[in-house]
Amino acid sequence: MKSYLAHLECGWSGEIYPANQLMNLSPAAQRPLLARYDIDAARKAFPREALLGREPNLWRYAEMLPVQDEAFRFTLGEGFTPLLRLKRLGAALGLANLTAKDEGQNPTGSFKARGLVMAVARAAELGAKALAIPTAGNAGSAMAAYAALAGLPAYVYAPRDMPMPFLAEMKALGAEVTLIDGLINDCAKYVREGVEQGRWFDLSTLKEPYRAEGKKTMGYELAEQFGWELPDVVIYPTGGGTGIVGMWKAFDEMEKLGWIGPKRPRMVSVQSDGCAPIVRAYDKGERTAEAWANAATIADGLRVPVAVGDFLILDAVRASNGTALAVSDESILSSVLELGRLEGIFAAPECGATIAALRRLVESRWIKPNERVVLFLTGNGLKYTHLIR
Ligand SMILES: *Cc1c(COP(=O)(O)O)cnc(C)c1O
């Protein structure tokens, strides 16, 4: 399978850069670079029927993914996660068509596997010799796993209060972990220093072009699993926002490929009361988000005070007629327990946020009883046992 990757484009300024060298942010604007494909050629060579019989992992979309050489298409079976019907939770909320994309079934227990398999594969293909990442936990674990497959050293910088199971997992996967007194953006400073010293390549969210490419496969899968008719509402717990940005890009690509029509889901970005920079910017009508002071939430993946792709998240939410809302940590935790009790899924706190948001949107009638709603259950709960009493 041939990749139709063509070039990189700055998401802010539209400037074009070549895709055949390691790149972080766009050099001029210091904003995220997005991968662009030769879609006219792909449209002829890659009809959606070509997917029949392919392996059930994210490489089934290889033509629209950046990795050129098959030897770098590492896999631990990531992607093509099940779309689960949530009948009992749906009934409790008065919804007839509630489903979950169960991303907790990915390798290392979260959807970070999608982004990191792609970023690591492409970095290795373009000659990176070592990899580093700032993380709340899941991204570091996923990078460690794929760096192992690539045979590259992995350096992880994480907040000191990261739950123990993450640390154990990263170490077991061969990463060198440094714990920092601070948040993910403080960890990012250490990674940047190492870049300046030429020690490694930086795989921070949206600071290289390919994590978003891995995450966009959630959008391809939604279309495929819904029979090429996208659902009405997608609810997504937002930290750095690669998932929303990636899915929105995927919908656009699929329409150009002739795979889907112009209909889009309303994209809902959910954050915690304790760290909601995107929600605040959405409410104020701003295109970029100010840093959130004193970020604190039990949903570690949402404790992201600054997102370099803020404008891409906000653009997608607005263009889709979606919305952004923040929920309390209390409602996050009670929703995790409700999901477990009603549906047999032990999910990470970030997932509880999607359910708490859903409840509010049903109560305010923003979501109608028959609409097809998808919750992104982004991670498994097993690394957060400290929250359950
Ligand atoms: C990282 C993470 C998120 C946030 O994802 P972004 O793409 O950074 O917005 C949500 N849930 C879990 C479980 C995560 O690990």
The ligand as an ORCA input file, in Angstrom:
! r2SCAN-3c Opt
* xyz 0 1
  C      -4.594     12.437     26.564
  C      -5.936     11.982     26.954
  C      -7.071     12.749     26.657
  C      -6.997     14.083     25.942
  O      -6.680     13.864     24.596
  P      -6.200     15.025     23.619
  O      -6.185     14.436     22.277
  O      -4.868     15.481     24.113
  O      -7.201     16.129     23.728
  C      -8.311     12.226     26.992
  N      -8.423     11.026     27.618
  C      -7.355     10.272     27.939
  C      -7.576      8.965     28.623
  C      -6.072     10.720     27.606
  O      -5.008      9.956     27.897
*
